[in-house]
Amino acid sequence: MFPGWQTASGPFALTGRVAVITGGYGVLGGAIASGLAHAGAVVAIVGRRRAAADDKAKKIRESGGDALPLVADVLDEAQVRAARDELLAARGRVDILVNAAGGNVARARSDDKPIFDVPLDAFDEVLRLNLHGTLVPSLAFGEAMGRQGSGSIVNISSMAARRVLSGVLGYSIAKAGIDTFTRWLAAELARKYGDRLRVNAVAPGFFVAEQNRSVLLEPDGSHTERARAIIAHTPMGRFGRPDEIVGAVQWLCSDAASFVTGAVVPVDGGFDVSSGV
């Protein structure tokens, strides 16, 4: 996916910067972690599963990058702050945070039942996983960035925050909250800590990951009815590949985006602008 590991140069380079990726061993988070390491960043993989974090960090190191695992549940403030302090003790700073942890919750979906039958605690679960799972790390690592006077936070929004997608009310509300949080925190940090602190987001279109695989693909690998409808409304006519989200994230993390804050950038093959006609 990223042939060779060479020292990057120019405004898009991340050489010497310390990047934290929550959910960094997932499909999208893992691609972002590898991509930022390829651009020269030291990458800290944050997640609840130690073995998965260890494995991802090991693979990046074996490929010539620099990575380390940090074990924390993004919903546990004490664990996240402890991970932050561990990283600061080991590397001395934190320059980048990518909040890639999150996803939908199967029992919060209403594809096969009335919305009225979705349990309220399922709405709470998907809201906490996505919105709180972004807010907690942003405040913890953002505090360290404020002290050093620089840093870039990139959140993961979704087309569900921009277009009405059936079956995913709780997830849509959570991602809309991330959009608002991104803009709010961008203004807050720039005003109080200076123009070197930036907060942005990317809004992915449709990528096949473990959490949505059964919704998009049949057991034989063919597209489900929902997948066919998505692709019909995507001008590029396909799903995204995980590595295709990396460039936008790297740009937002780099000096090339030094005057960009509060933005939510679609990475969606044109889904957001298409009427389907």
Secondary structure as GFF3:
##gff-version 3
##sequence-region A 1 277
A	DSSP	beta_strand	18	22	.	.	.	ID=ss1
A	DSSP	alpha_helix	27	38	.	.	.	ID=ss2
A	DSSP	beta_strand	42	47	.	.	.	ID=ss3
A	DSSP	alpha_helix	50	62	.	.	.	ID=ss4
A	DSSP	beta_strand	66	71	.	.	.	ID=ss5
A	DSSP	alpha_helix	77	91	.	.	.	ID=ss6
A	DSSP	beta_strand	96	99	.	.	.	ID=ss7
A	DSSP	three_ten_helix	106	108	.	.	.	ID=ss8
A	DSSP	three_ten_helix	115	117	.	.	.	ID=ss9
A	DSSP	alpha_helix	120	127	.	.	.	ID=ss10
A	DSSP	pi_helix	128	132	.	.	.	ID=ss11
A	DSSP	alpha_helix	133	148	.	.	.	ID=ss12
A	DSSP	beta_strand	151	156	.	.	.	ID=ss13
A	DSSP	three_ten_helix	159	161	.	.	.	ID=ss14
A	DSSP	alpha_helix	169	193	.	.	.	ID=ss15
A	DSSP	beta_strand	197	204	.	.	.	ID=ss16
A	DSSP	alpha_helix	213	216	.	.	.	ID=ss17
A	DSSP	alpha_helix	225	232	.	.	.	ID=ss18
A	DSSP	three_ten_helix	242	245	.	.	.	ID=ss19
A	DSSP	alpha_helix	246	253	.	.	.	ID=ss20
A	DSSP	three_ten_helix	255	257	.	.	.	ID=ss21
A	DSSP	beta_strand	264	267	.	.	.	ID=ss22
A	DSSP	three_ten_helix	271	273	.	.	.	ID=ss23
###
